[in-house]
Amino acid sequence: MVDVEKNNRIRESGKETRKRRENQDARVFEMKFDANKMSNQKLDNMKRLFLEGKWFTNHIIAKGISDSIFYKDYKVKKVNIKVKDVFEERELKILSSQMKEYIIKRLQSNIKTLQKSNKNKKKTGKIKYRKVLHSIPLMQYGITYKVDIEKNSIHIQGFDDFKIIGLNQIPENSEFATANLIERNGDYFLHMTAYTPKEEKIPNKKAIGMDLGIKNQVSFSNGIKVQYQVPVSKRTKRLYYVFSRSKYDKETKIRSKRGSKLLNKINGEFAHQNNQKKDINNKLAHYIADNYQYTAYQNDNIHSWSKFYGRRIYQTAIGGLRNTLKKKVCTPLE
């Protein structure tokens, strides 16, 4: 029996939301879970959540493309996973039905995109089994997740509250929407989409030229020159030295427990260095976007420079500055 009144309410609610979105901007905020205030039980449950997400994703992929595209069983409680040469049954204890539902939709969307690319005769890969899963969708605010700004905490379906860092960056009168729970090098983040009131920006119609180089990483036409480098830390080199002596089985492709921990630490060090580079690029882009509407630069092939100046290019990531600029308000003139 179709509930007409319920369908009408959903339809009217959708119209109101679309009308409200016309005067709002969508922004994505990144917040970090405070690991110092997470118990061992919570950490184990978070690891289990991403592990179950991987099992469930591989369970769908194992159905084959024809069956995966029509897969709808988001209430499944047990799945079969391959352990070496045999299949074993695993129980999904933490992964909620809504999380499963949107993992299914995300995977089906990927399959449809690949099918369209194949029809257009583009070179594409294929859907592969996941060795690890780094993202869990939290699609419905108020059900799959909920934020408490006053307490600096977040509640995720099936978990207790977590303390979170970065909620103060969200403007007042923001309307929360979808989110993604991210695992990165042993740390956990929340990428949350929020709709904020539109701000009227008055264009200044000013333009600036920018040249990227080796000696001076960035030279502006107003005379400002920027030099910076983020070298590989001594700790990273030391970790690499210890990691090179860890055990690794080439036949089973299984690394020792100690080696896996060291690899996570090394990835964490590189993530920290990349964050430093991104921070510099964001500050440069913010300066340009606040003072100029147009930016002119030569579209050099920075990738080819790395053949001659590999380490000096890697320590600056100047190529990323152009991509950052394209995401800002200013209009690039190549």
PLY file of the C-alpha trace (Angstrom):
ply
format ascii 1.0
element vertex 334
property float x
property float y
property float z
element edge 333
property int vertex1
property int vertex2
end_header
0.00 0.00 0.00
1.48 3.32 -1.10
1.47 6.03 1.59
0.41 9.05 -0.48
0.66 11.54 2.37
4.19 10.45 3.22
5.28 10.75 -0.41
3.76 14.24 -0.61
5.61 15.30 2.55
8.90 14.01 1.14
8.24 15.82 -2.15
7.45 19.13 -0.43
10.46 18.79 1.86
12.68 18.25 -1.20
11.31 21.41 -2.86
11.98 23.46 0.27
15.51 22.11 0.52
16.30 22.88 -3.14
14.95 26.41 -2.74
17.07 26.93 0.39
20.19 25.64 -1.38
19.94 28.47 -3.95
21.14 30.90 -1.26
23.77 28.59 0.21
27.30 27.46 -0.64
28.47 23.87 -0.10
31.76 23.55 1.78
33.67 20.52 3.00
35.33 20.71 6.42
37.96 18.29 7.69
38.02 17.46 11.40
40.29 15.06 13.26
39.36 12.59 15.95
41.25 13.27 19.18
43.26 10.05 19.61
44.38 11.07 23.11
40.77 10.86 24.28
39.92 7.56 22.61
39.99 4.39 24.71
41.58 1.19 23.42
38.08 -0.27 23.03
37.00 2.63 20.80
40.15 2.32 18.70
39.58 -1.41 18.28
35.95 -0.79 17.27
37.00 1.82 14.69
39.51 -0.61 13.18
36.81 -3.28 13.16
34.40 -0.88 11.39
36.77 -0.32 8.45
37.62 -4.02 8.36
33.93 -4.93 8.11
33.51 -2.26 5.42
36.25 -3.97 3.41
34.66 -7.39 3.89
31.26 -6.12 2.80
32.68 -4.32 -0.25
34.55 -7.43 -1.39
31.40 -9.49 -0.74
29.54 -7.35 -3.31
32.43 -7.38 -5.83
32.54 -11.18 -5.62
28.98 -11.25 -7.06
30.32 -10.05 -10.40
29.46 -6.85 -12.24
26.05 -8.06 -13.52
24.86 -9.00 -10.01
26.65 -6.17 -8.16
24.80 -3.51 -10.13
21.46 -4.85 -8.82
22.63 -5.83 -5.32
20.29 -4.49 -2.58
20.77 -6.67 0.50
22.01 -4.06 3.00
20.73 -6.08 5.98
23.09 -9.00 5.47
24.73 -10.03 8.76
27.36 -12.52 7.57
29.70 -12.58 4.57
32.27 -15.01 3.19
35.85 -13.82 2.82
38.83 -15.53 1.23
41.64 -16.47 3.61
44.55 -17.88 1.58
42.91 -20.71 -0.42
39.68 -21.16 1.55
36.58 -19.09 2.32
35.62 -18.27 5.88
32.44 -16.71 7.26
32.67 -13.37 9.04
29.98 -11.60 11.07
29.27 -7.89 10.51
28.82 -6.65 14.08
29.51 -2.91 13.84
28.74 -1.85 10.25
25.19 -0.45 10.30
22.52 -1.03 7.65
22.67 2.59 6.46
26.44 2.41 6.06
26.02 -0.80 4.04
23.32 0.83 1.91
25.58 3.72 0.89
28.61 1.48 0.37
26.42 -0.41 -2.13
25.36 2.85 -3.85
28.94 4.10 -4.02
30.20 0.86 -5.54
27.34 0.73 -8.05
28.07 4.33 -9.05
31.71 3.36 -9.72
30.59 0.42 -11.86
28.22 2.63 -13.91
30.98 5.19 -14.47
33.32 2.47 -15.75
30.61 1.12 -18.05
30.04 4.59 -19.56
33.77 5.03 -20.10
33.97 1.63 -21.82
31.12 2.61 -24.14
33.04 5.76 -25.08
36.09 3.56 -25.80
38.20 5.18 -23.10
40.98 3.29 -21.39
39.71 2.24 -17.99
40.62 -0.16 -15.24
38.25 -2.52 -13.47
36.71 -2.94 -10.06
39.22 -4.78 -7.89
39.01 -6.38 -4.48
39.92 -4.00 -1.68
43.05 -4.74 0.33
42.08 -1.95 2.70
39.15 0.44 2.96
39.85 4.05 3.91
36.36 5.59 3.73
32.98 4.87 5.34
30.00 7.00 4.14
27.84 8.71 6.78
25.07 9.98 4.55
22.23 11.06 6.82
22.84 13.71 9.45
21.01 13.01 12.67
20.94 9.23 12.10
24.30 7.92 10.91
26.12 10.77 12.64
25.43 13.86 14.73
27.68 16.73 15.82
27.65 18.56 19.16
29.60 21.80 18.65
29.38 22.88 22.30
30.95 19.64 23.56
33.35 19.29 20.57
32.08 15.79 20.02
30.51 13.60 17.35
28.17 10.65 17.71
28.39 7.89 15.10
25.71 5.24 14.74
26.60 2.22 16.87
29.35 4.06 18.82
29.69 6.25 21.88
30.60 9.92 21.46
34.07 10.87 20.16
35.99 14.05 20.93
36.88 15.82 17.70
39.25 18.66 16.75
38.29 21.40 14.27
34.60 22.06 14.89
35.38 25.73 15.59
36.06 26.30 11.87
32.40 25.75 10.96
30.50 29.07 10.59
27.31 29.75 12.49
23.97 29.03 10.77
25.56 26.14 8.85
23.36 23.27 7.74
25.02 19.86 8.00
24.64 17.30 5.23
26.59 14.19 4.23
29.94 13.12 5.65
32.71 10.58 5.19
34.63 8.82 7.93
38.26 8.63 6.78
41.14 6.46 8.00
44.59 7.76 7.14
47.81 6.25 8.51
46.17 5.13 11.73
44.41 8.46 12.36
40.70 9.11 11.84
39.10 12.14 10.21
35.63 13.38 9.39
35.04 15.09 6.02
31.72 16.83 6.52
29.73 18.77 3.92
27.97 21.82 5.33
25.84 24.43 3.58
26.62 28.01 4.61
24.87 31.28 3.65
26.23 32.78 0.44
28.57 35.74 0.81
28.46 38.53 -1.74
31.93 39.11 -3.14
32.79 42.33 -4.92
35.29 41.63 -7.74
38.33 43.93 -7.67
39.30 43.13 -11.27
43.00 43.19 -10.36
45.45 40.79 -12.00
48.87 39.44 -11.02
51.51 37.41 -12.83
53.19 34.40 -11.28
56.31 32.49 -12.32
57.35 29.14 -10.84
61.03 28.29 -10.64
63.84 26.39 -8.94
65.83 29.14 -7.19
62.75 31.16 -6.27
59.82 28.78 -6.02
57.30 31.56 -6.71
57.98 35.02 -8.19
55.11 37.50 -8.43
54.91 40.40 -10.87
54.61 42.85 -7.93
58.20 42.01 -6.90
57.46 39.50 -4.12
59.57 36.33 -4.24
58.95 33.20 -2.19
61.51 30.52 -1.30
60.61 27.41 0.70
61.53 23.76 1.12
60.18 20.89 3.21
63.00 18.31 3.34
62.64 14.70 4.45
63.03 14.56 8.23
65.77 12.64 10.05
63.08 10.56 11.75
61.77 9.39 8.37
65.26 8.29 7.31
65.74 6.45 10.59
62.39 4.67 10.23
63.28 3.64 6.68
66.57 2.18 7.95
64.77 0.03 10.56
61.95 -0.85 8.11
64.44 -2.20 5.54
65.37 -4.90 8.05
61.84 -6.07 8.81
60.66 -9.47 7.58
58.61 -9.87 4.39
57.34 -13.12 2.85
57.45 -12.75 -0.96
55.26 -15.81 -1.58
52.36 -14.85 0.67
53.14 -11.10 0.40
52.66 -10.79 4.15
54.79 -8.36 6.12
55.67 -8.88 9.77
53.63 -7.10 12.43
56.60 -4.90 13.31
57.14 -4.03 9.65
53.48 -3.05 9.23
53.67 -0.72 12.24
56.84 0.88 10.87
55.20 1.34 7.46
52.28 3.16 9.09
54.72 5.44 10.91
56.59 6.19 7.66
53.32 6.98 5.86
52.41 9.25 8.77
55.70 11.14 8.41
55.16 11.64 4.68
51.56 12.75 5.33
52.89 15.36 7.79
55.38 16.67 5.21
52.68 16.80 2.53
50.44 18.73 4.91
53.21 21.29 5.40
53.51 21.73 1.62
49.73 22.05 1.26
49.67 24.62 4.05
52.23 26.79 2.23
50.34 26.47 -1.07
47.04 27.31 0.66
48.53 30.44 2.24
49.95 31.61 -1.10
46.64 30.91 -2.86
44.72 32.68 -0.07
46.92 35.79 -0.50
46.27 35.83 -4.26
42.52 35.14 -3.96
42.04 37.91 -1.38
43.84 40.56 -3.41
43.42 39.60 -7.07
40.68 38.32 -9.31
42.92 37.07 -12.14
46.21 35.18 -12.04
48.45 34.78 -15.09
51.09 32.06 -15.25
52.93 29.96 -17.79
51.62 26.41 -17.98
55.00 24.73 -17.46
55.33 20.95 -17.30
56.50 20.71 -13.68
56.54 16.90 -13.90
59.35 17.02 -16.49
61.42 19.27 -14.19
61.65 16.42 -11.67
63.93 14.52 -14.07
66.62 17.18 -13.55
65.71 18.64 -10.15
63.94 15.68 -8.53
64.58 16.30 -4.83
64.26 20.10 -5.08
60.90 19.78 -6.84
59.64 17.14 -4.41
60.55 19.29 -1.38
58.39 22.17 -2.65
55.42 20.65 -4.57
55.09 23.90 -6.54
52.95 22.16 -9.14
50.22 21.81 -6.52
49.98 25.61 -6.21
48.29 25.88 -9.60
45.71 23.24 -8.69
45.05 25.03 -5.40
44.56 28.32 -7.25
41.97 26.78 -9.55
39.87 25.87 -6.50
39.99 29.45 -5.17
37.92 32.43 -6.19
40.45 33.98 -8.54
40.33 33.19 -12.27
43.57 31.72 -13.73
44.85 33.05 -17.05
47.18 30.47 -18.56
0 1
1 2
2 3
3 4
4 5
5 6
6 7
7 8
8 9
9 10
10 11
11 12
12 13
13 14
14 15
15 16
16 17
17 18
18 19
19 20
20 21
21 22
22 23
23 24
24 25
25 26
26 27
27 28
28 29
29 30
30 31
31 32
32 33
33 34
34 35
35 36
36 37
37 38
38 39
39 40
40 41
41 42
42 43
43 44
44 45
45 46
46 47
47 48
48 49
49 50
50 51
51 52
52 53
53 54
54 55
55 56
56 57
57 58
58 59
59 60
60 61
61 62
62 63
63 64
64 65
65 66
66 67
67 68
68 69
69 70
70 71
71 72
72 73
73 74
74 75
75 76
76 77
77 78
78 79
79 80
80 81
81 82
82 83
83 84
84 85
85 86
86 87
87 88
88 89
89 90
90 91
91 92
92 93
93 94
94 95
95 96
96 97
97 98
98 99
99 100
100 101
101 102
102 103
103 104
104 105
105 106
106 107
107 108
108 109
109 110
110 111
111 112
112 113
113 114
114 115
115 116
116 117
117 118
118 119
119 120
120 121
121 122
122 123
123 124
124 125
125 126
126 127
127 128
128 129
129 130
130 131
131 132
132 133
133 134
134 135
135 136
136 137
137 138
138 139
139 140
140 141
141 142
142 143
143 144
144 145
145 146
146 147
147 148
148 149
149 150
150 151
151 152
152 153
153 154
154 155
155 156
156 157
157 158
158 159
159 160
160 161
161 162
162 163
163 164
164 165
165 166
166 167
167 168
168 169
169 170
170 171
171 172
172 173
173 174
174 175
175 176
176 177
177 178
178 179
179 180
180 181
181 182
182 183
183 184
184 185
185 186
186 187
187 188
188 189
189 190
190 191
191 192
192 193
193 194
194 195
195 196
196 197
197 198
198 199
199 200
200 201
201 202
202 203
203 204
204 205
205 206
206 207
207 208
208 209
209 210
210 211
211 212
212 213
213 214
214 215
215 216
216 217
217 218
218 219
219 220
220 221
221 222
222 223
223 224
224 225
225 226
226 227
227 228
228 229
229 230
230 231
231 232
232 233
233 234
234 235
235 236
236 237
237 238
238 239
239 240
240 241
241 242
242 243
243 244
244 245
245 246
246 247
247 248
248 249
249 250
250 251
251 252
252 253
253 254
254 255
255 256
256 257
257 258
258 259
259 260
260 261
261 262
262 263
263 264
264 265
265 266
266 267
267 268
268 269
269 270
270 271
271 272
272 273
273 274
274 275
275 276
276 277
277 278
278 279
279 280
280 281
281 282
282 283
283 284
284 285
285 286
286 287
287 288
288 289
289 290
290 291
291 292
292 293
293 294
294 295
295 296
296 297
297 298
298 299
299 300
300 301
301 302
302 303
303 304
304 305
305 306
306 307
307 308
308 309
309 310
310 311
311 312
312 313
313 314
314 315
315 316
316 317
317 318
318 319
319 320
320 321
321 322
322 323
323 324
324 325
325 326
326 327
327 328
328 329
329 330
330 331
331 332
332 333
